[in-house]
Amino acid sequence: MPKSAPPSINNTAFDCPHCGAFTTQYWRKLFSQPLRRDNPTPIIPDEDFEADITNNRELKENTRRNLIDFCVKSKTGNVFEEAEHRHLYDSIELSNIHISKCYNCGEFAVWVHDRIVYPPTRTGDAPNPDLPEDIVRDYEEARSILELSPRGAAALLRLCIQKLCKHLGESGKNIDQDIANMVAKGLNPLVEKSLDSVRVIGNESVHPGELDLRDDPDIAKKLFKLVNAITDQMISHPKTVEEIYGKLPDKKLEGIKQRNERAKKSIIDRFISKDE
């Protein structure tokens, strides 16, 4: 079993809050440097700034590349290092704020005292790799707010189910009707129960009734497992079967086709003989 450990200010190896890998973390100091009077506020480059840099032929190519790289990284909203390293003769070391850098993904985490303030701490199971990308965003947002708002996380997971129904060919407008349609098509009873569980609990989180997730946040945590289980049954499992089936030799596939045709013809002939 691979090692795993939650992020801790006292360790040099733990589960990265970005990529999730258990790996070495490198700690950094932070320094404060006053901004110049001609630029008294932080610089956040916009599209116009990036266009000006791209079209400025007076800049050296290496300078232009570094500036464009700075613009691209700034737009992500992530913490990063600049290519240029400044002298620290007029800088002051900051205390009680720390930076850790992941060996695996190279991303930074920002700590105040002994807790992470960036990136948002995620709890609950990581999303199934086959969960569609637009649903993953809602799923990850639910993970980031689970500890602060189990109700909010449950509501987002209900939205995940709604989008998942649409991905599977339903309207995505009425979850009850979508689930009923899938049941009529032969939905696995366990998947049906999973869908209904997420639907009902998510709905109660928006319109609280007898269920109060503030009293039982573990229910919200289990919803992540259910969403992944639904994805596994409805997307991952069929995908695996199709991949294996698609690798069968052409002669075998033709034999299967002929067998199925014979079976269908046999059934049709049986009913024809009854009518005669």
C-alpha positions as CSV (number, residue, x, y, z in Angstrom):
1,M,0.0,0.0,0.0
2,P,1.4,3.5,-0.9
3,K,2.1,5.8,2.1
4,S,-0.3,8.6,2.9
5,A,-0.3,11.4,5.5
6,P,-2.3,14.6,5.8
7,P,-0.5,17.9,5.3
8,S,1.4,19.0,8.4
9,I,3.6,21.9,9.3
10,N,5.9,19.5,11.1
11,N,6.6,17.2,8.2
12,T,8.7,17.2,5.1
13,A,6.6,14.6,3.3
14,F,2.8,14.4,3.1
15,D,-0.1,14.2,0.7
16,C,0.1,17.2,-1.6
17,P,-3.0,19.5,-1.4
18,H,-2.7,20.0,-5.1
19,C,-1.9,16.7,-6.8
20,G,-2.7,14.4,-3.8
21,A,0.6,12.5,-4.1
22,F,2.5,11.5,-0.9
23,T,5.9,12.9,-1.6
24,T,8.6,15.3,-0.3
25,Q,7.6,18.9,0.4
26,Y,10.2,21.6,0.4
27,W,9.7,24.5,2.8
28,R,10.4,28.1,1.9
29,K,10.7,31.4,3.7
30,L,8.8,34.5,2.7
31,F,10.1,38.0,2.5
32,S,8.4,41.3,2.4
33,Q,9.6,44.1,0.0
34,P,7.8,47.5,-0.2
35,L,6.4,48.4,-3.6
36,R,7.8,51.4,-5.4
37,R,6.0,54.7,-5.4
38,D,5.4,54.7,-9.1
39,N,3.6,51.3,-8.7
40,P,2.1,51.4,-5.3
41,T,-0.4,48.5,-5.8
42,P,0.1,44.8,-6.9
43,I,0.4,44.2,-10.6
44,I,-2.1,41.8,-12.1
45,P,-1.6,41.8,-15.9
46,D,-4.8,41.9,-18.0
47,E,-5.3,40.9,-21.7
48,D,-4.3,44.4,-22.9
49,F,-1.0,44.2,-21.0
50,E,-0.2,40.7,-22.5
51,A,-1.1,42.0,-26.0
52,D,1.3,45.0,-25.6
53,I,4.1,42.7,-24.5
54,T,3.5,40.3,-27.5
55,N,3.5,43.2,-30.0
56,N,6.4,45.1,-28.5
57,R,9.3,44.5,-30.9
58,E,11.7,46.6,-28.8
59,L,11.9,43.9,-26.1
60,K,14.5,41.2,-26.3
61,E,13.1,37.8,-27.1
62,N,14.1,36.3,-23.8
63,T,12.5,39.2,-21.9
64,R,9.3,38.9,-24.0
65,R,9.0,35.2,-23.3
66,N,9.5,35.7,-19.5
67,L,6.8,38.5,-19.4
68,I,4.3,36.4,-21.4
69,D,5.0,33.4,-19.1
70,F,4.3,35.7,-16.2
71,C,1.0,36.8,-17.7
72,V,-0.1,33.3,-18.4
73,K,0.8,32.1,-14.9
74,S,-1.0,35.1,-13.3
75,K,-4.2,34.3,-15.1
76,T,-4.4,30.8,-13.5
77,G,-4.7,32.4,-10.0
78,N,-2.1,30.0,-8.7
79,V,1.0,30.9,-6.6
80,F,4.2,30.7,-8.6
81,E,7.8,31.9,-8.7
82,E,9.0,34.6,-11.1
83,A,11.8,33.8,-13.4
84,E,13.8,36.8,-12.1
85,H,15.4,36.5,-8.7
86,R,15.7,39.8,-6.8
87,H,18.2,40.8,-4.2
88,L,16.9,40.8,-0.7
89,Y,18.9,43.7,0.7
90,D,15.7,45.8,1.3
91,S,13.5,42.8,2.3
92,I,12.1,41.8,5.6
93,E,11.5,38.1,6.5
94,L,7.9,37.4,7.3
95,S,7.0,35.2,10.3
96,N,4.1,32.9,10.9
97,I,3.6,32.5,7.2
98,H,5.2,29.6,5.3
99,I,5.4,28.1,1.8
100,S,5.7,24.4,0.9
101,K,6.5,23.2,-2.6
102,C,5.6,19.8,-3.9
103,Y,8.3,17.6,-5.4
104,N,5.8,15.8,-7.6
105,C,3.8,18.6,-9.2
106,G,5.9,21.7,-8.3
107,E,2.9,23.6,-7.0
108,F,3.0,25.8,-3.8
109,A,0.9,25.7,-0.7
110,V,0.6,28.8,1.5
111,W,0.4,28.3,5.3
112,V,-0.6,30.7,8.0
113,H,0.7,29.5,11.4
114,D,0.0,25.7,11.1
115,R,-2.9,25.6,8.6
116,I,-3.1,25.7,4.8
117,V,-4.9,28.8,3.4
118,Y,-4.0,28.0,-0.2
119,P,-5.1,25.9,-2.0
120,P,-8.5,25.3,-0.4
121,T,-8.3,22.2,1.6
122,R,-10.3,19.3,-0.1
123,T,-11.9,16.5,1.8
124,G,-13.9,13.6,0.6
125,D,-12.9,11.1,-2.1
126,A,-11.1,12.3,-5.2
127,P,-13.4,12.2,-8.3
128,N,-13.6,9.1,-10.5
129,P,-11.2,9.7,-13.5
130,D,-14.1,9.1,-15.9
131,L,-16.3,11.8,-14.4
132,P,-16.9,14.4,-17.2
133,E,-14.7,17.5,-16.8
134,D,-17.6,20.0,-16.3
135,I,-18.9,17.8,-13.5
136,V,-15.5,17.4,-11.9
137,R,-15.4,21.2,-11.3
138,D,-18.6,21.0,-9.2
139,Y,-17.4,17.9,-7.5
140,E,-14.0,19.5,-6.5
141,E,-15.8,22.6,-5.3
142,A,-17.9,20.4,-3.1
143,R,-14.7,18.9,-1.7
144,S,-13.3,22.3,-1.0
145,I,-16.3,23.4,1.1
146,L,-17.3,20.2,2.8
147,E,-15.8,21.0,6.2
148,L,-17.2,24.5,6.2
149,S,-20.6,23.7,4.7
150,P,-21.8,20.0,4.5
151,R,-25.1,21.3,3.2
152,G,-23.5,23.3,0.4
153,A,-21.4,20.3,-0.6
154,A,-24.5,18.1,-0.7
155,A,-26.2,20.6,-2.9
156,L,-23.3,20.7,-5.3
157,L,-23.3,16.9,-5.4
158,R,-27.0,16.9,-6.3
159,L,-26.0,19.2,-9.2
160,C,-23.4,16.7,-10.2
161,I,-26.1,14.0,-10.4
162,Q,-28.3,16.3,-12.4
163,K,-25.4,16.9,-14.9
164,L,-24.5,13.2,-14.9
165,C,-28.1,12.3,-15.9
166,K,-27.8,14.7,-18.8
167,H,-24.5,13.2,-19.8
168,L,-26.1,9.8,-19.9
169,G,-28.8,11.0,-22.4
170,E,-31.5,12.3,-20.1
171,S,-32.9,15.8,-20.1
172,G,-31.0,16.9,-16.9
173,K,-34.0,19.1,-16.0
174,N,-36.0,16.9,-13.6
175,I,-33.8,14.4,-11.6
176,D,-36.8,12.3,-10.6
177,Q,-37.9,11.8,-14.2
178,D,-34.4,11.2,-15.4
179,I,-33.9,8.4,-12.8
180,A,-37.3,7.0,-13.7
181,N,-36.3,6.9,-17.4
182,M,-33.1,5.1,-16.6
183,V,-34.9,2.6,-14.3
184,A,-37.2,1.9,-17.3
185,K,-34.1,1.2,-19.4
186,G,-32.9,-1.4,-16.9
187,L,-30.9,0.6,-14.4
188,N,-29.1,-1.4,-11.8
189,P,-31.1,-1.3,-8.5
190,L,-28.0,-0.4,-6.5
191,V,-27.2,2.5,-8.9
192,E,-30.9,3.6,-8.6
193,K,-30.5,3.7,-4.8
194,S,-27.3,5.6,-5.1
195,L,-28.9,8.2,-7.4
196,D,-31.9,8.6,-5.2
197,S,-29.7,9.0,-2.1
198,V,-27.6,11.8,-3.6
199,R,-30.8,13.4,-5.0
200,V,-32.8,13.3,-1.7
201,I,-29.9,14.4,0.6
202,G,-28.9,17.1,-1.8
203,N,-32.4,18.4,-1.9
204,E,-32.7,18.4,1.9
205,S,-29.6,20.4,2.1
206,V,-31.3,23.2,0.1
207,H,-34.7,22.8,1.7
208,P,-33.9,21.4,5.2
209,G,-36.5,19.0,6.5
210,E,-35.9,16.2,8.9
211,L,-32.3,15.7,7.7
212,D,-29.8,18.1,9.2
213,L,-26.3,17.7,7.8
214,R,-24.9,20.0,10.4
215,D,-25.6,17.2,12.9
216,D,-24.4,14.4,10.7
217,P,-21.7,15.7,8.2
218,D,-20.5,12.1,7.6
219,I,-23.6,11.6,5.4
220,A,-22.3,14.4,3.1
221,K,-18.8,12.7,3.0
222,K,-20.4,9.5,1.9
223,L,-22.1,11.2,-1.0
224,F,-18.8,11.5,-2.7
225,K,-18.4,7.8,-2.7
226,L,-21.9,7.4,-4.1
227,V,-21.2,9.8,-7.0
228,N,-18.0,7.9,-7.8
229,A,-19.9,4.5,-7.6
230,I,-22.6,5.8,-10.0
231,T,-19.9,7.0,-12.4
232,D,-18.1,3.6,-12.2
233,Q,-21.3,1.7,-13.0
234,M,-22.6,4.0,-15.7
235,I,-19.4,5.1,-17.4
236,S,-16.2,3.3,-16.3
237,H,-17.5,-0.2,-16.4
238,P,-19.2,0.1,-19.9
239,K,-16.0,1.8,-21.1
240,T,-13.8,-1.0,-19.9
241,V,-16.1,-3.6,-21.5
242,E,-16.2,-1.8,-24.8
243,E,-12.4,-1.4,-24.8
244,I,-11.9,-5.2,-24.3
245,Y,-14.6,-6.1,-26.7
246,G,-13.1,-3.8,-29.4
247,K,-9.8,-5.7,-29.2
248,L,-11.3,-9.1,-30.1
249,P,-10.2,-10.5,-33.5
250,D,-12.4,-9.6,-36.4
251,K,-13.2,-13.3,-37.0
252,K,-14.5,-13.7,-33.4
253,L,-16.6,-10.5,-33.7
254,E,-18.1,-11.8,-36.9
255,G,-18.9,-15.2,-35.2
256,I,-20.6,-13.3,-32.4
257,K,-22.7,-11.3,-34.9
258,Q,-23.7,-14.5,-36.7
259,R,-24.7,-16.2,-33.5
260,N,-26.9,-13.3,-32.5
261,E,-28.5,-13.2,-35.9
262,R,-29.3,-17.0,-35.6
263,A,-30.8,-16.4,-32.2
264,K,-33.0,-13.6,-33.4
265,K,-34.1,-15.7,-36.4
266,S,-34.9,-18.6,-34.1
267,I,-37.2,-16.4,-31.9
268,I,-39.0,-14.9,-35.0
269,D,-39.5,-18.4,-36.5
270,R,-41.0,-19.6,-33.2
271,F,-43.6,-16.9,-33.2
272,I,-44.4,-17.4,-36.9
273,S,-45.0,-21.1,-36.3
274,K,-47.4,-20.3,-33.4
275,D,-49.4,-17.9,-35.7
276,E,-49.7,-20.6,-38.4
